[in-house]
Amino acid sequence: MTDPSFDPIPIAEEIIAARAVGARLTPFTDRVPGFGFDEAYQVAGIIACRRASRSPVTGRKIGFTNPSLWEKAGLGRPVWGNMYEETVTRAGPAGETPAASMAGSVEPKIECEVVVVLRSVPERGDRGAAVARHVAEIGLGFEIVDSPYPGWNMTPADAVAAGGLHHRLAVGPLVPVTDPEAAVAAMAALTVSMTRAPAADPAAAEHVADGEGRMVLGNPLDAVAALVEMAANHGSPLAAGEVVTTGSLTPPLPAVAGEFYRAEAGGGALPAASVVLR
């Protein structure tokens, strides 16, 4: 329960100022008594309102979607944050590789994720195919996450306050969802292989990570279901047309400008995705 005397505005302003110049922050859970998720989402909401005045919210990101990490992090569910028109880039109409800017980042990392575009908003309690029926398109993408807390030393509440650590999202080619049951089965069985190369020589690729759909709450589409409830509980319900990135399939890797990443789904379950970091 939030302390009635808690004021989220100074914390939001401190985060905004730090992000503007690439400065580092001391975790708020270390210096603000009682700082937890209620307080963190208040802070994040203020930041989102101010940021949306220059770049509208275009979707959401989900974090901490691997339940095996929850006990150590003191979690019982994932967390979420907003994404903006200025932070989301997409593959071109012929599948051209999108670019993601590293400008303004402090300690960025890259993760491969399943990305969906909502046709409509699932109902609370929907799971599996009931969620997939509300998904217009699905594909792979890369989220760049960035921690203003030195060495990524923070709690999940600190991550929430800093916008879920979202920096950029590069969305690969998307395919329409025409068979909800088949989409659920494909995501449960999804495997992904990720490679990295210099952007100047994409052919010089090396394998850097593998991932599985089941690591994301058992199924990335069920991560969407969790987001529906969390966002509504915080007074920010989802809307049709939003882009949702569902949580990391692969371990986060340091992200450096001048790199080229590619992810391929086993069995061609989804189109391959790539991104150039600039």
Backbone as CSV, one residue per row, in Angstrom:
resi,resn,N_x,N_y,N_z,CA_x,CA_y,CA_z,C_x,C_y,C_z
1,MET,0.840,-1.194,0.000,0.000,0.000,0.000,0.879,1.250,0.000
2,THR,0.586,2.178,-0.883,1.390,3.388,-1.015,1.219,4.295,0.194
3,ASP,2.316,4.834,0.685,2.292,5.840,1.749,1.592,7.081,1.207
4,PRO,0.561,7.593,1.898,-0.151,8.783,1.398,0.747,9.984,1.171
5,SER,1.884,10.016,1.859,2.794,11.152,1.701,3.746,10.992,0.513
6,PHE,3.699,9.834,-0.142,4.620,9.596,-1.252,4.303,10.519,-2.417
7,ASP,5.337,11.137,-2.973,5.191,12.035,-4.111,6.002,11.479,-5.281
8,PRO,5.342,10.960,-6.315,6.083,10.361,-7.434,6.711,11.376,-8.384
9,ILE,6.267,12.634,-8.328,6.722,13.606,-9.322,8.229,13.850,-9.265
10,PRO,8.837,14.089,-8.085,10.293,14.317,-8.083,11.082,13.122,-8.618
11,ILE,10.612,11.912,-8.345,11.310,10.731,-8.852,11.179,10.653,-10.368
12,ALA,9.972,10.897,-10.873,9.781,10.904,-12.329,10.682,11.938,-12.984
13,GLU,10.765,13.112,-12.401,11.602,14.166,-12.978,13.077,13.800,-12.930
14,GLU,13.491,13.113,-11.867,14.888,12.681,-11.776,15.203,11.669,-12.875
15,ILE,14.293,10.741,-13.117,14.513,9.742,-14.173,14.532,10.411,-15.541
16,ILE,13.605,11.319,-15.795,13.552,12.012,-17.085,14.851,12.778,-17.327
17,ALA,15.328,13.477,-16.291,16.564,14.254,-16.437,17.756,13.342,-16.682
18,ALA,17.822,12.220,-15.981,18.946,11.295,-16.155,18.927,10.677,-17.548
19,ARG,17.752,10.285,-18.004,17.646,9.680,-19.323,18.030,10.667,-20.428
20,ALA,17.749,11.933,-20.215,18.027,12.944,-21.237,19.519,13.108,-21.498
21,VAL,20.347,12.818,-20.494,21.793,13.026,-20.638,22.591,11.735,-20.484
22,GLY,21.898,10.597,-20.378,22.600,9.329,-20.224,23.271,9.176,-18.877
23,ALA,22.689,9.770,-17.844,23.270,9.676,-16.496,22.792,8.411,-15.795
24,ARG,23.522,8.008,-14.778,23.173,6.835,-13.993,22.413,7.236,-12.727
25,LEU,21.643,6.276,-12.208,20.810,6.526,-11.044,21.101,5.505,-9.944
26,THR,20.980,5.943,-8.710,20.979,5.013,-7.588,19.580,4.433,-7.464
27,PRO,19.439,3.118,-7.327,18.093,2.528,-7.248,17.229,3.197,-6.183
28,PHE,15.986,3.444,-6.527,15.077,4.125,-5.606,14.707,3.235,-4.428
29,THR,14.754,1.926,-4.615,14.472,1.024,-3.502,15.563,1.101,-2.430
30,ASP,16.719,1.668,-2.762,17.802,1.842,-1.789,17.678,3.145,-1.005
31,ARG,16.841,4.079,-1.494,16.848,5.401,-0.860,15.475,6.003,-0.613
32,VAL,14.419,5.339,-1.050,13.067,5.844,-0.790,12.343,4.798,0.054
33,PRO,12.103,5.066,1.326,11.457,4.070,2.191,10.132,3.588,1.611
34,GLY,9.958,2.272,1.593,8.706,1.693,1.142,8.490,1.705,-0.359
35,PHE,9.534,2.017,-1.133,9.362,2.085,-2.584,9.149,0.684,-3.141
36,GLY,7.969,0.471,-3.744,7.631,-0.828,-4.310,6.890,-0.654,-5.616
37,PHE,6.130,-1.670,-6.016,5.475,-1.632,-7.314,4.405,-0.554,-7.420
38,ASP,3.631,-0.328,-6.370,2.606,0.717,-6.434,3.245,2.067,-6.745
39,GLU,4.321,2.355,-6.033,5.009,3.625,-6.244,5.662,3.673,-7.622
40,ALA,6.264,2.545,-8.030,6.973,2.499,-9.315,6.031,2.744,-10.485
41,TYR,4.847,2.137,-10.450,3.908,2.344,-11.556,3.349,3.769,-11.550
42,GLN,3.241,4.394,-10.396,2.860,5.813,-10.369,3.909,6.658,-11.078
43,VAL,5.177,6.406,-10.762,6.268,7.129,-11.400,6.256,6.888,-12.909
44,ALA,6.135,5.625,-13.306,6.139,5.288,-14.730,4.979,5.948,-15.459
45,GLY,3.829,6.051,-14.802,2.671,6.685,-15.430,2.907,8.164,-15.704
46,ILE,3.553,8.846,-14.781,3.862,10.264,-14.985,4.829,10.432,-16.149
47,ILE,5.867,9.588,-16.177,6.841,9.666,-17.266,6.160,9.401,-18.608
48,ALA,5.266,8.416,-18.642,4.576,8.083,-19.887,3.714,9.243,-20.370
49,CYS,3.005,9.889,-19.452,2.162,11.023,-19.845,2.994,12.140,-20.444
50,ARG,4.125,12.424,-19.849,4.974,13.512,-20.350,5.613,13.133,-21.692
51,ARG,6.030,11.880,-21.796,6.675,11.462,-23.036,5.667,11.380,-24.175
52,ALA,4.453,10.941,-23.860,3.426,10.792,-24.892,3.020,12.120,-25.503
53,SER,3.338,13.226,-24.839,3.007,14.530,-25.397,3.815,14.820,-26.652
54,ARG,4.966,14.141,-26.790,5.774,14.336,-28.010,5.795,13.100,-28.895
55,SER,5.501,11.924,-28.318,5.497,10.689,-29.098,4.454,9.754,-28.503
56,PRO,3.331,9.554,-29.187,2.240,8.749,-28.624,2.664,7.329,-28.265
57,VAL,1.996,6.772,-27.258,2.195,5.367,-26.908,1.685,4.512,-28.066
58,THR,2.529,3.586,-28.529,2.135,2.715,-29.641,2.000,1.262,-29.219
59,GLY,2.401,0.959,-27.972,2.299,-0.415,-27.505,2.908,-0.591,-26.130
60,ARG,3.059,-1.867,-25.738,3.590,-2.196,-24.417,4.662,-3.269,-24.528
61,LYS,5.542,-3.271,-23.520,6.523,-4.334,-23.388,6.283,-5.046,-22.058
62,ILE,6.546,-6.357,-22.064,6.418,-7.166,-20.864,7.811,-7.631,-20.462
63,GLY,8.099,-7.589,-19.173,9.400,-8.012,-18.683,9.278,-9.033,-17.570
64,PHE,10.397,-9.690,-17.274,10.454,-10.725,-16.238,9.406,-11.809,-16.517
65,THR,9.396,-12.333,-17.736,8.402,-13.332,-18.119,8.894,-14.767,-17.929
66,ASN,10.091,-14.938,-17.403,10.602,-16.277,-17.113,10.343,-16.589,-15.641
67,PRO,9.347,-17.428,-15.315,8.996,-17.676,-13.915,10.131,-18.251,-13.074
68,SER,11.116,-18.886,-13.718,12.216,-19.461,-12.940,13.058,-18.388,-12.261
69,LEU,12.889,-17.122,-12.692,13.660,-16.020,-12.106,12.887,-15.282,-11.025
70,TRP,11.627,-15.631,-10.817,10.779,-14.833,-9.943,11.171,-14.907,-8.468
71,GLU,11.474,-16.080,-7.991,11.760,-16.219,-6.555,12.942,-15.348,-6.152
72,LYS,14.011,-15.387,-6.932,15.194,-14.587,-6.612,14.890,-13.100,-6.677
73,ALA,14.002,-12.697,-7.614,13.679,-11.278,-7.797,12.538,-10.820,-6.897
74,GLY,11.950,-11.736,-6.129,10.837,-11.363,-5.265,9.572,-11.050,-6.037
75,LEU,9.339,-11.776,-7.133,8.193,-11.511,-8.003,7.157,-12.626,-7.937
76,GLY,5.932,-12.273,-8.275,4.882,-13.254,-8.437,4.212,-13.130,-9.780
77,ARG,4.685,-12.185,-10.588,4.126,-11.956,-11.919,5.118,-11.116,-12.723
78,PRO,4.887,-10.984,-14.031,5.774,-10.125,-14.833,5.527,-8.641,-14.515
79,VAL,6.257,-7.787,-15.224,6.048,-6.338,-15.149,5.838,-5.832,-16.570
80,TRP,5.429,-4.578,-16.706,5.191,-4.035,-18.050,5.585,-2.567,-18.105
81,GLY,5.754,-2.080,-19.329,6.059,-0.682,-19.570,5.514,-0.258,-20.920
82,ASN,5.556,1.021,-21.196,5.049,1.574,-22.455,6.127,1.622,-23.526
83,MET,5.682,1.570,-24.787,6.541,1.825,-25.931,5.913,2.962,-26.740
84,TYR,6.727,3.664,-27.516,6.285,4.894,-28.169,6.586,4.850,-29.664
85,GLU,5.898,5.693,-30.401,6.131,5.741,-31.849,7.602,5.977,-32.160
86,GLU,8.262,6.804,-31.354,9.658,7.121,-31.632,10.613,5.991,-31.251
87,THR,10.137,4.986,-30.486,11.033,3.906,-30.053,10.808,2.600,-30.800
88,VAL,9.782,2.537,-31.645,9.466,1.297,-32.360,9.750,1.470,-33.850
89,THR,10.589,0.600,-34.393,10.868,0.595,-35.831,10.459,-0.766,-36.387
90,ARG,10.150,-0.811,-37.671,9.620,-2.034,-38.269,10.368,-2.382,-39.546
91,ALA,10.308,-3.666,-39.888,10.860,-4.110,-41.165,10.127,-3.420,-42.300
92,GLY,10.828,-3.165,-43.402,10.218,-2.519,-44.552,9.225,-3.427,-45.245
93,PRO,8.475,-2.919,-46.201,7.430,-3.693,-46.875,7.948,-4.932,-47.586
94,ALA,9.218,-4.924,-47.962,9.805,-6.108,-48.596,10.710,-6.857,-47.621
95,GLY,10.512,-6.605,-46.322,11.306,-7.284,-45.306,12.633,-6.636,-45.002
96,GLU,12.819,-5.389,-45.442,14.091,-4.699,-45.200,14.387,-4.605,-43.697
97,THR,15.665,-4.753,-43.361,16.079,-4.763,-41.961,15.887,-3.400,-41.307
98,PRO,15.192,-3.349,-40.172,15.064,-2.072,-39.465,16.331,-1.747,-38.689
99,ALA,16.496,-0.486,-38.347,17.630,-0.037,-37.543,17.128,0.422,-36.185
100,ALA,17.959,0.228,-35.172,17.641,0.680,-33.819,18.777,1.564,-33.328
101,SER,18.431,2.777,-32.920,19.453,3.716,-32.464,19.858,3.425,-31.022
102,MET,21.159,3.440,-30.790,21.698,3.288,-29.437,21.901,4.634,-28.755
103,ALA,21.571,5.717,-29.453,21.780,7.054,-28.898,21.038,7.205,-27.582
104,GLY,21.718,7.755,-26.594,21.107,8.022,-25.301,21.094,6.845,-24.355
105,SER,21.551,5.667,-24.801,21.550,4.498,-23.927,22.768,4.517,-23.011
106,VAL,22.673,3.801,-21.899,23.735,3.772,-20.893,24.396,2.392,-20.840
107,GLU,23.606,1.375,-20.550,24.102,-0.001,-20.524,23.107,-0.882,-21.283
108,PRO,23.017,-0.717,-22.601,21.981,-1.415,-23.362,22.271,-2.901,-23.553
109,LYS,21.184,-3.663,-23.624,21.250,-5.082,-23.956,20.164,-5.387,-24.988
110,ILE,20.353,-6.488,-25.715,19.410,-6.864,-26.768,18.817,-8.236,-26.464
111,GLU,17.526,-8.390,-26.747,16.802,-9.633,-26.519,15.926,-9.918,-27.737
112,CYS,15.804,-11.181,-28.097,14.866,-11.583,-29.139,13.535,-11.930,-28.489
113,GLU,12.437,-11.441,-29.076,11.118,-11.631,-28.485,10.071,-11.900,-29.565
114,VAL,8.961,-12.488,-29.155,7.789,-12.599,-30.017,7.002,-11.298,-29.901
115,VAL,6.641,-10.738,-31.048,5.902,-9.469,-31.106,4.533,-9.729,-31.727
116,VAL,3.492,-9.141,-31.150,2.155,-9.265,-31.725,1.555,-7.879,-31.922
117,VAL,0.639,-7.795,-32.872,-0.184,-6.605,-33.067,-1.623,-7.011,-32.773
118,LEU,-2.276,-6.292,-31.877,-3.620,-6.664,-31.455,-4.672,-6.228,-32.470
119,ARG,-5.544,-7.156,-32.825,-6.726,-6.843,-33.628,-7.789,-6.219,-32.716
120,SER,-7.877,-6.756,-31.531,-8.805,-6.295,-30.500,-8.216,-6.701,-29.159
121,VAL,-8.879,-6.354,-28.077,-8.310,-6.591,-26.752,-8.916,-7.853,-26.140
122,PRO,-8.084,-8.811,-25.746,-8.611,-10.008,-25.084,-9.355,-9.659,-23.797
123,GLU,-10.258,-10.537,-23.413,-10.975,-10.383,-22.157,-10.093,-10.845,-21.003
124,ARG,-10.320,-10.296,-19.838,-9.640,-10.810,-18.647,-9.941,-12.306,-18.521
125,GLY,-8.921,-13.062,-18.211,-9.102,-14.497,-18.040,-8.907,-15.308,-19.299
126,ASP,-8.840,-14.663,-20.464,-8.580,-15.394,-21.704,-7.200,-16.041,-21.655
127,ARG,-7.092,-17.213,-22.247,-5.817,-17.896,-22.387,-5.787,-18.588,-23.746
128,GLY,-4.599,-18.952,-24.177,-4.446,-19.756,-25.369,-5.131,-19.178,-26.588
129,ALA,-5.951,-20.010,-27.243,-6.606,-19.607,-28.486,-7.538,-18.425,-28.285
130,ALA,-8.090,-18.283,-27.069,-8.970,-17.138,-26.801,-8.202,-15.832,-26.901
131,VAL,-6.914,-15.854,-26.583,-6.055,-14.679,-26.772,-5.698,-14.529,-28.246
132,ALA,-5.300,-15.637,-28.881,-4.851,-15.599,-30.275,-5.918,-15.050,-31.212
133,ARG,-7.188,-15.222,-30.870,-8.263,-14.698,-31.727,-8.252,-13.168,-31.781
134,HIS,-7.605,-12.552,-30.815,-7.534,-11.089,-30.782,-6.234,-10.562,-31.406
135,VAL,-5.389,-11.460,-31.907,-4.096,-11.067,-32.471,-4.206,-11.000,-33.988
136,ALA,-3.872,-9.845,-34.551,-3.917,-9.679,-36.008,-2.675,-10.244,-36.668
137,GLU,-1.497,-9.928,-36.103,-0.232,-10.334,-36.714,0.751,-10.745,-35.633
138,ILE,1.718,-11.572,-36.020,2.710,-12.066,-35.073,4.041,-12.262,-35.793
139,GLY,5.133,-12.078,-35.071,6.451,-12.269,-35.663,7.525,-12.164,-34.595
140,LEU,8.762,-12.154,-35.029,9.902,-11.975,-34.131,10.364,-10.522,-34.156
141,GLY,10.993,-10.106,-33.086,11.570,-8.766,-33.022,12.696,-8.737,-32.017
142,PHE,13.308,-7.582,-31.887,14.408,-7.392,-30.942,14.094,-6.182,-30.069
143,GLU,14.078,-6.400,-28.764,13.953,-5.252,-27.865,15.332,-4.889,-27.336
144,ILE,15.633,-3.597,-27.370,16.820,-3.066,-26.714,16.352,-2.541,-25.367
145,VAL,16.903,-3.114,-24.310,16.599,-2.654,-22.957,17.832,-1.960,-22.412
146,ASP,17.614,-0.989,-21.539,18.740,-0.171,-21.072,18.545,0.184,-19.607
147,SER,19.549,-0.079,-18.800,19.460,0.202,-17.367,20.205,1.478,-17.003
148,PRO,19.511,2.430,-16.344,20.219,3.597,-15.827,20.885,3.309,-14.482
149,TYR,20.653,2.103,-13.958,21.227,1.714,-12.665,22.536,0.972,-12.921
150,PRO,23.663,1.449,-12.390,24.981,0.891,-12.716,25.042,-0.619,-12.521
151,GLY,25.591,-1.293,-13.536,25.762,-2.732,-13.452,24.480,-3.524,-13.441
152,TRP,23.368,-2.887,-13.796,22.057,-3.545,-13.772,21.692,-4.003,-12.363
153,ASN,22.219,-3.315,-11.368,21.905,-3.654,-9.975,20.671,-2.888,-9.550
154,MET,19.540,-3.581,-9.464,18.257,-2.943,-9.182,17.263,-4.026,-8.791
155,THR,16.096,-3.605,-8.331,14.982,-4.520,-8.121,13.997,-4.361,-9.282
156,PRO,13.051,-5.299,-9.430,12.033,-5.124,-10.469,11.246,-3.818,-10.328
157,ALA,11.031,-3.336,-9.111,10.314,-2.069,-8.941,11.117,-0.911,-9.530
158,ASP,12.436,-0.942,-9.366,13.273,0.095,-9.983,13.163,0.031,-11.506
159,ALA,13.096,-1.194,-12.045,12.956,-1.352,-13.497,11.634,-0.767,-13.977
160,VAL,10.554,-1.025,-13.252,9.245,-0.483,-13.623,9.283,1.038,-13.649
161,ALA,9.870,1.636,-12.625,9.919,3.106,-12.544,10.619,3.696,-13.760
162,ALA,11.629,2.994,-14.257,12.377,3.467,-15.427,11.766,2.934,-16.718
163,GLY,10.444,2.863,-16.769,9.746,2.499,-17.997,9.913,1.064,-18.422
164,GLY,10.164,0.162,-17.455,10.402,-1.226,-17.831,11.720,-1.425,-18.546
165,LEU,12.592,-0.404,-18.483,13.921,-0.409,-19.111,13.858,-0.408,-20.639
166,HIS,12.685,-0.101,-21.202,12.552,-0.085,-22.656,13.373,1.048,-23.281
167,HIS,14.110,0.697,-24.344,14.852,1.708,-25.098,14.380,1.733,-26.554
168,ARG,14.393,0.590,-27.231,13.944,0.511,-28.613,13.351,-0.878,-28.872
169,LEU,12.491,-0.970,-29.882,12.000,-2.246,-30.379,12.108,-2.239,-31.889
170,ALA,12.741,-3.273,-32.450,12.809,-3.457,-33.898,11.950,-4.667,-34.240
171,VAL,10.902,-4.449,-35.015,9.938,-5.496,-35.343,10.280,-6.087,-36.703
172,GLY,10.401,-7.402,-36.742,10.669,-8.082,-38.001,9.398,-8.279,-38.812
173,PRO,9.479,-8.998,-39.929,8.289,-9.264,-40.738,7.213,-9.978,-39.911
174,LEU,5.969,-9.561,-40.093,4.844,-10.131,-39.362,3.975,-10.958,-40.296
175,VAL,3.314,-11.963,-39.722,2.390,-12.785,-40.498,1.023,-12.750,-39.822
176,PRO,-0.043,-12.842,-40.604,-1.375,-12.800,-40.008,-1.687,-14.076,-39.229
177,VAL,-2.468,-13.919,-38.168,-2.948,-15.079,-37.407,-4.314,-15.460,-37.967
178,THR,-4.366,-16.588,-38.665,-5.617,-17.042,-39.275,-6.188,-18.269,-38.581
179,ASP,-5.350,-18.979,-37.824,-5.777,-20.178,-37.109,-5.297,-20.053,-35.658
180,PRO,-6.154,-19.586,-34.753,-5.721,-19.351,-33.369,-5.150,-20.587,-32.682
181,GLU,-5.758,-21.738,-32.873,-5.257,-22.956,-32.231,-3.852,-23.288,-32.722
182,ALA,-3.645,-23.162,-34.035,-2.323,-23.453,-34.592,-1.287,-22.451,-34.084
183,ALA,-1.683,-21.188,-33.919,-0.756,-20.175,-33.425,-0.311,-20.500,-32.003
184,VAL,-1.227,-20.924,-31.163,-0.884,-21.278,-29.784,0.092,-22.450,-29.764
185,ALA,-0.184,-23.482,-30.563,0.700,-24.646,-30.604,2.089,-24.270,-31.117
186,ALA,2.132,-23.415,-32.135,3.418,-23.006,-32.703,4.242,-22.217,-31.693
187,MET,3.592,-21.351,-30.915,4.331,-20.553,-29.940,4.802,-21.395,-28.755
188,ALA,4.037,-22.402,-28.371,4.457,-23.287,-27.291,5.688,-24.097,-27.682
189,ALA,5.783,-24.452,-28.970,6.896,-25.269,-29.453,8.019,-24.432,-30.065
190,LEU,7.887,-23.118,-30.038,8.831,-22.234,-30.729,10.249,-22.377,-30.202
191,THR,11.205,-22.480,-31.112,12.627,-22.363,-30.793,13.222,-21.278,-31.674
192,VAL,14.231,-20.607,-31.165,14.851,-19.486,-31.868,16.366,-19.595,-31.762
193,SER,17.050,-19.281,-32.854,18.508,-19.205,-32.874,18.908,-17.798,-33.302
194,MET,19.830,-17.191,-32.556,20.214,-15.803,-32.824,21.702,-15.728,-33.164
195,THR,22.019,-14.926,-34.186,23.406,-14.709,-34.585,23.741,-13.226,-34.557
196,ARG,25.028,-12.946,-34.507,25.528,-11.559,-34.491,26.670,-11.435,-35.489
197,ALA,26.740,-10.264,-36.133,27.807,-9.997,-37.100,28.080,-8.495,-37.110
198,PRO,29.232,-8.072,-37.631,29.423,-6.640,-37.858,28.407,-6.152,-38.887
199,ALA,27.843,-4.985,-38.679,26.857,-4.464,-39.626,27.454,-4.300,-41.013
200,ALA,28.763,-4.060,-41.076,29.422,-3.888,-42.367,29.648,-5.211,-43.084
201,ASP,29.466,-6.332,-42.367,29.702,-7.642,-42.971,28.743,-8.666,-42.376
202,PRO,27.453,-8.564,-42.700,26.465,-9.475,-42.112,26.745,-10.951,-42.361
203,ALA,27.519,-11.259,-43.401,27.813,-12.659,-43.694,28.756,-13.281,-42.667
204,ALA,29.464,-12.447,-41.918,30.422,-12.946,-40.923,29.719,-13.187,-39.592
205,ALA,28.656,-13.968,-39.629,27.811,-14.147,-38.447,28.337,-15.239,-37.525
206,GLU,28.144,-15.038,-36.235,28.449,-16.059,-35.234,27.209,-16.311,-34.390
207,HIS,27.024,-17.561,-34.010,25.878,-17.917,-33.184,26.101,-17.389,-31.767
208,VAL,25.084,-16.714,-31.201,25.264,-16.115,-29.871,24.216,-16.539,-28.852
209,ALA,23.051,-17.048,-29.284,22.029,-17.389,-28.295,20.957,-18.274,-28.912
210,ASP,20.298,-19.044,-28.040,19.124,-19.825,-28.398,17.998,-19.473,-27.437
211,GLY,16.767,-19.722,-27.867,15.632,-19.444,-26.999,14.459,-20.347,-27.312
212,GLU,13.481,-20.340,-26.388,12.291,-21.159,-26.542,11.058,-20.380,-26.105
213,GLY,9.950,-20.588,-26.818,8.712,-19.919,-26.466,8.192,-20.300,-25.097
214,ARG,8.441,-21.523,-24.665,7.907,-21.976,-23.380,8.525,-21.241,-22.196
215,MET,9.665,-20.572,-22.420,10.299,-19.812,-21.334,9.529,-18.539,-21.010
216,VAL,8.611,-18.144,-21.886,7.835,-16.912,-21.700,6.451,-17.284,-21.157
217,LEU,6.373,-17.483,-19.846,5.128,-17.857,-19.178,4.483,-19.103,-19.788
218,GLY,5.312,-19.977,-20.361,4.804,-21.188,-20.984,4.400,-20.999,-22.430
219,ASN,4.025,-19.765,-22.791,3.608,-19.452,-24.158,3.544,-17.933,-24.295
220,PRO,4.213,-17.344,-25.289,4.178,-15.881,-25.434,2.765,-15.304,-25.519
221,LEU,1.799,-16.063,-26.032,0.433,-15.545,-26.109,-0.202,-15.451,-24.723
222,ASP,0.222,-16.296,-23.794,-0.275,-16.167,-22.429,0.368,-14.979,-21.716
223,ALA,1.535,-14.546,-22.197,2.108,-13.304,-21.673,1.212,-12.123,-22.022
224,VAL,0.603,-12.160,-23.214,-0.351,-11.113,-23.593,-1.522,-11.117,-22.628
225,ALA,-1.994,-12.308,-22.244,-3.098,-12.410,-21.297,-2.735,-11.780,-19.956
226,ALA,-1.513,-12.023,-19.492,-1.065,-11.423,-18.240,-1.017,-9.910,-18.353
227,LEU,-0.582,-9.410,-19.500,-0.508,-7.965,-19.706,-1.891,-7.324,-19.675
228,VAL,-2.875,-7.983,-20.266,-4.241,-7.444,-20.263,-4.677,-7.125,-18.844
229,GLU,-4.443,-8.043,-17.928,-4.872,-7.845,-16.549,-4.027,-6.792,-15.843
230,MET,-2.707,-6.848,-16.022,-1.842,-5.892,-15.325,-2.116,-4.466,-15.770
231,ALA,-2.207,-4.245,-17.078,-2.411,-2.891,-17.593,-3.759,-2.338,-17.132
232,ALA,-4.799,-3.173,-17.162,-6.115,-2.715,-16.712,-6.100,-2.399,-15.231
233,ASN,-5.396,-3.213,-14.445,-5.325,-2.965,-12.997,-4.647,-1.652,-12.671
234,HIS,-3.776,-1.177,-13.567,-3.075,0.082,-13.340,-3.726,1.240,-14.092
235,GLY,-4.963,1.051,-14.531,-5.711,2.138,-15.158,-5.240,2.517,-16.530
236,SER,-4.572,1.591,-17.229,-4.042,1.871,-18.567,-4.342,0.695,-19.492
237,PRO,-5.627,0.401,-19.742,-5.987,-0.781,-20.525,-5.444,-0.732,-21.935
238,LEU,-5.226,-1.923,-22.492,-4.756,-2.038,-23.866,-5.826,-1.572,-24.846
239,ALA,-5.387,-1.305,-26.092,-6.312,-0.881,-27.144,-5.997,-1.647,-28.425
240,ALA,-6.996,-1.789,-29.269,-6.793,-2.425,-30.565,-5.705,-1.690,-31.341
241,GLY,-4.870,-2.442,-32.042,-3.798,-1.859,-32.843,-2.481,-1.735,-32.112
242,GLU,-2.470,-1.960,-30.802,-1.209,-1.830,-30.072,-0.239,-2.947,-30.439
243,VAL,1.053,-2.586,-30.398,2.144,-3.540,-30.568,2.548,-4.028,-29.180
244,VAL,2.661,-5.330,-29.014,3.062,-5.898,-27.724,4.269,-6.794,-27.938
245,THR,5.347,-6.531,-27.213,6.489,-7.428,-27.237,6.462,-8.211,-25.935
246,THR,6.500,-9.552,-26.060,5.997,-10.423,-25.012,7.006,-10.910,-23.985
247,GLY,8.263,-10.555,-24.132,9.264,-10.990,-23.165,10.363,-11.791,-23.835
248,SER,11.514,-11.807,-23.211,12.720,-12.326,-23.849,12.700,-13.838,-24.041
249,LEU,12.978,-14.253,-25.275,13.182,-15.659,-25.594,14.624,-16.080,-25.345
250,THR,15.530,-15.119,-25.369,16.967,-15.380,-25.303,17.584,-14.610,-24.138
251,PRO,18.742,-15.039,-23.650,19.431,-14.257,-22.629,19.788,-12.870,-23.159
252,PRO,19.688,-11.820,-22.347,20.065,-10.487,-22.810,21.565,-10.398,-23.058
253,LEU,21.929,-9.800,-24.178,23.334,-9.650,-24.556,23.682,-8.173,-24.672
254,PRO,24.914,-7.784,-24.339,25.305,-6.383,-24.516,25.083,-5.929,-25.951
255,ALA,24.505,-4.754,-26.115,24.184,-4.220,-27.439,25.123,-3.069,-27.769
256,VAL,25.753,-3.130,-28.944,26.746,-2.139,-29.338,26.425,-1.637,-30.743
257,ALA,26.479,-0.327,-30.925,26.272,0.233,-32.259,27.269,-0.374,-33.240
258,GLY,26.787,-0.654,-34.451,27.627,-1.260,-35.463,27.462,-2.767,-35.567
259,GLU,26.510,-3.327,-34.798,26.260,-4.767,-34.849,24.998,-5.076,-35.657
260,PHE,24.973,-6.284,-36.211,23.825,-6.798,-36.968,23.384,-8.101,-36.313
261,TYR,22.118,-8.182,-35.941,21.580,-9.395,-35.327,20.518,-10.002,-36.228
262,ARG,20.457,-11.334,-36.216,19.434,-12.056,-36.955,18.905,-13.189,-36.082
263,ALA,17.602,-13.404,-36.120,16.977,-14.500,-35.378,16.148,-15.332,-36.335
264,GLU,16.286,-16.650,-36.216,15.524,-17.569,-37.048,14.745,-18.521,-36.157
265,ALA,13.478,-18.734,-36.500,12.623,-19.645,-35.754,12.761,-21.057,-36.302
266,GLY,12.858,-22.034,-35.396,12.948,-23.417,-35.825,11.722,-23.827,-36.627
267,GLY,11.968,-24.543,-37.712,10.877,-25.028,-38.538,10.144,-23.943,-39.306
268,GLY,10.708,-22.741,-39.328,10.052,-21.650,-40.035,8.727,-21.254,-39.442
269,ALA,8.591,-21.433,-38.106,7.315,-21.101,-37.437,6.968,-19.641,-37.592
270,LEU,7.974,-18.784,-37.668,7.792,-17.347,-37.902,8.879,-16.898,-38.870
271,PRO,8.667,-15.798,-39.593,9.724,-15.294,-40.480,10.960,-14.889,-39.679
272,ALA,12.121,-15.034,-40.290,13.362,-14.561,-39.663,13.307,-13.049,-39.502
273,ALA,13.958,-12.553,-38.454,14.004,-11.118,-38.178,15.455,-10.681,-38.040
274,SER,15.721,-9.427,-38.348,17.062,-8.890,-38.198,16.985,-7.442,-37.777
275,VAL,18.098,-6.929,-37.266,18.176,-5.530,-36.851,19.619,-5.061,-36.965
276,VAL,19.786,-3.796,-37.325,21.090,-3.139,-37.320,21.085,-2.137,-36.171
277,LEU,22.108,-2.195,-35.325,22.231,-1.251,-34.225,23.106,-0.080,-34.670
278,ARG,22.570,1.130,-34.471,23.308,2.326,-34.918,23.477,3.310,-33.777
